Amino acid sequence: MTGVLPTGEVIDDPAARPSEPHRTVYVVIDSNDDPNLSRRLAALEAAERIVVRPNPVRSANDLVWDVLAGAGKNPAAVRTCRLSIADAWKAATAWITAARVTDILIERAHRLTHREALQLAELADQADADLWLIWSGGGDPARMCNAIESLGRSERKGAARGRIPFGAPHRPVRAMGGDTFERVLPLPAPAVSHPLNPDEYADPDADWPALPTADFPLFLAACRRQLAGDTFDQLHLAYRTEAQATDAFVRRHRNHLAEGRTGNAFKRALNAYLRDERLGPAASGRLALIRLRAIQASLFAQGVLLRWQSRALGPAAADQLTTWLTPGICRALRATVSTHAAAVTVISLHLTAAPDRFSHLLCRNLDEHGHYLYLPAFPDAAAYLRADWAHEIDRRHQDESPSYAHTTGKTPLPPYAAELLAAHLAHRRADGSGTRRRYFADPKNPTLDASDRALVETIGRTCRRIGVNPFWLHRGMCEVAGIGAGPAPLTDWMEARRLDVVILSDEGPDR
């Protein structure tokens, strides 16, 4: 007769737990402490393979900081991020899972305790990666292998100690020598280097000469006088293509420009169009300037005036038109230990908005791999509603979430920022958030929602560390303090770049 365990009973015996898949743990025997093996580990280190070098002088709980340092986090900052040991293990698992690490290599694993080896094995199971323990010292690794294979049962005292019954879950362990290790885990293929000739493999969209600063009515004429003939032909082709795309955009949102409308819906749609499709992902500031002048001319022919105050942005105003979430900033954010701080900073920099509504984001509002963001709707009339149920306003069943004030539906995110958002999503899933809980929670108590003030402080602290000035979060009498603030921001991204929209009318004043 097969017995059924009670639902509420706590199961301490790992052999009595439900069967779960466990990844194989490989133990590489290096009794001679070959220095060539250390050089090989350095050559194996890559984005999908991390090498953890445990500190020989550490306490019983300090292994997680070595894992975070091996995952690419700043070694000087891992101990100052104010995380508990449990939260640090969750953060390490989230970062490794989001980076899609396939192999975790532990150098000098003979210095590990059996408890630390079990923690690393559980980390590899949760991250779906293979664990490689490099046994470089003397002694017999059989006892550690037994502890890993028996899920820690062999280390227990009393009646619970012993062999796992046949058919019970266990973790497979495989021992091998250095020669077999080199054959099973070969070195990655060498990276293909491009020739030194700068004319080859160049991005044609980023290779534009200096452009005139004339406004859109005179931009093409000034380019014709200043540029060479073939260069102007290429610019004119890009200009006409952009104008045609803008005409198609206006036709899709013709109803928002109807008489009697305030034009706010069209402004929100234009804000998302410029940020996500045209100006934000442009390869260079000069290409963004060409696109902007074409968009201005096309919109003006449709009765919409898009103004750009370029003098307020300084001498290199065109470079401010593209996204401010650059690959360099994302590389600096990857050194952040806290997934919470990295994710909220990414969204704030990409949307150029204060996080006055980020606390309402749900885990299901984010793509599993961090490529898209679905922001919930907040009508202006619902700004006074309580925060705990205001996010349910205007919820549609056919869409995970309709438009937010910054966008109109699904917001694409830069591919180099996907890992940062996916890491925090994995961290929230580890907290048991599911799909309907908040994406941003209180780091100290995940059951509570993050407050807007705490998110602002987190963004400011993270931006100071990476050397970014989020002027849309300034307080006091700052000239640009109002950008991104208020109950329902409409065009934060455009306002930060000194772009504003005026809907023209033949029968009355402009709207």
Rosetta blueprint (number, residue, H / E / L):
1 M L
2 T L
3 G L
4 V L
5 L L
6 P L
7 T L
8 G L
9 E L
10 V L
11 I L
12 D L
13 D L
14 P H
15 A H
16 A H
17 R L
18 P L
19 S L
20 E L
21 P L
22 H L
23 R L
24 T L
25 V E
26 Y E
27 V E
28 V E
29 I E
30 D L
31 S L
32 N L
33 D L
34 D L
35 P H
36 N H
37 L H
38 S H
39 R H
40 R H
41 L H
42 A H
43 A H
44 L H
45 E L
46 A E
47 A L
48 E L
49 R E
50 I E
51 V E
52 V E
53 R L
54 P L
55 N L
56 P L
57 V L
58 R L
59 S L
60 A L
61 N L
62 D L
63 L H
64 V H
65 W H
66 D H
67 V H
68 L H
69 A H
70 G H
71 A L
72 G L
73 K L
74 N L
75 P L
76 A L
77 A L
78 V H
79 R H
80 T H
81 C L
82 R L
83 L L
84 S L
85 I H
86 A H
87 D H
88 A H
89 W H
90 K H
91 A H
92 A H
93 T H
94 A H
95 W H
96 I H
97 T H
98 A H
99 A L
100 R L
101 V L
102 T L
103 D E
104 I E
105 L E
106 I E
107 E L
108 R L
109 A H
110 H H
111 R H
112 L L
113 T L
114 H H
115 R H
116 E H
117 A H
118 L H
119 Q H
120 L H
121 A H
122 E H
123 L H
124 A H
125 D H
126 Q H
127 A H
128 D L
129 A L
130 D E
131 L E
132 W E
133 L E
134 I E
135 W E
136 S L
137 G L
138 G L
139 G L
140 D L
141 P L
142 A H
143 R H
144 M H
145 C H
146 N H
147 A H
148 I H
149 E H
150 S L
151 L L
152 G L
153 R H
154 S H
155 E H
156 R L
157 K L
158 G H
159 A H
160 A H
161 R L
162 G L
163 R L
164 I L
165 P L
166 F L
167 G L
168 A L
169 P L
170 H L
171 R L
172 P L
173 V E
174 R E
175 A E
176 M E
177 G L
178 G H
179 D H
180 T H
181 F H
182 E H
183 R H
184 V H
185 L L
186 P L
187 L L
188 P L
189 A L
190 P L
191 A L
192 V L
193 S L
194 H L
195 P L
196 L L
197 N L
198 P L
199 D L
200 E L
201 Y L
202 A L
203 D L
204 P L
205 D L
206 A L
207 D L
208 W L
209 P L
210 A L
211 L L
212 P L
213 T L
214 A L
215 D L
216 F H
217 P H
218 L H
219 F H
220 L H
221 A H
222 A H
223 C H
224 R H
225 R H
226 Q H
227 L L
228 A L
229 G H
230 D H
231 T H
232 F H
233 D H
234 Q H
235 L H
236 H H
237 L H
238 A H
239 Y H
240 R H
241 T H
242 E H
243 A H
244 Q H
245 A H
246 T H
247 D H
248 A H
249 F H
250 V H
251 R H
252 R H
253 H L
254 R H
255 N H
256 H H
257 L H
258 A L
259 E L
260 G L
261 R L
262 T L
263 G L
264 N H
265 A H
266 F H
267 K H
268 R H
269 A H
270 L H
271 N H
272 A H
273 Y H
274 L H
275 R H
276 D H
277 E H
278 R H
279 L L
280 G L
281 P L
282 A L
283 A L
284 S L
285 G H
286 R H
287 L H
288 A H
289 L H
290 I H
291 R H
292 L H
293 R H
294 A H
295 I H
296 Q H
297 A H
298 S H
299 L H
300 F H
301 A H
302 Q L
303 G L
304 V E
305 L E
306 L E
307 R E
308 W E
309 Q L
310 S H
311 R H
312 A H
313 L H
314 G L
315 P L
316 A L
317 A L
318 A H
319 D H
320 Q H
321 L L
322 T L
323 T L
324 W L
325 L L
326 T L
327 P H
328 G H
329 I H
330 C H
331 R H
332 A H
333 L H
334 R H
335 A L
336 T L
337 V L
338 S L
339 T H
340 H H
341 A H
342 A H
343 A H
344 V H
345 T H
346 V H
347 I H
348 S H
349 L H
350 H H
351 L H
352 T L
353 A L
354 A L
355 P L
356 D L
357 R L
358 F H
359 S H
360 H H
361 L L
362 L E
363 C H
364 R H
365 N H
366 L E
367 D L
368 E L
369 H L
370 G L
371 H L
372 Y E
373 L E
374 Y E
375 L L
376 P L
377 A L
378 F L
379 P L
380 D H
381 A H
382 A H
383 A L
384 Y L
385 L L
386 R L
387 A H
388 D H
389 W H
390 A H
391 H L
392 E L
393 I L
394 D L
395 R L
396 R L
397 H L
398 Q L
399 D L
400 E L
401 S L
402 P L
403 S L
404 Y L
405 A L
406 H L
407 T L
408 T L
409 G L
410 K E
411 T E
412 P E
413 L L
414 P L
415 P H
416 Y H
417 A H
418 A H
419 E H
420 L H
421 L H
422 A H
423 A H
424 H H
425 L H
426 A H
427 H H
428 R H
429 R H
430 A H
431 D L
432 G L
433 S L
434 G L
435 T L
436 R L
437 R L
438 R E
439 Y L
440 F L
441 A E
442 D L
443 P L
444 K L
445 N L
446 P L
447 T L
448 L L
449 D E
450 A L
451 S L
452 D H
453 R H
454 A H
455 L H
456 V H
457 E H
458 T H
459 I H
460 G H
461 R H
462 T H
463 C H
464 R H
465 R H
466 I H
467 G L
468 V L
469 N L
470 P L
471 F H
472 W H
473 L H
474 H L
475 R L
476 G L
477 M L
478 C L
479 E L
480 V L
481 A L
482 G L
483 I L
484 G L
485 A L
486 G L
487 P L
488 A L
489 P L
490 L L
491 T L
492 D H
493 W H
494 M H
495 E H
496 A H
497 R L
498 R L
499 L E
500 D E
501 V E
502 V E
503 I E
504 L L
505 S L
506 D L
507 E L
508 G L
509 P L
510 D L
511 R L
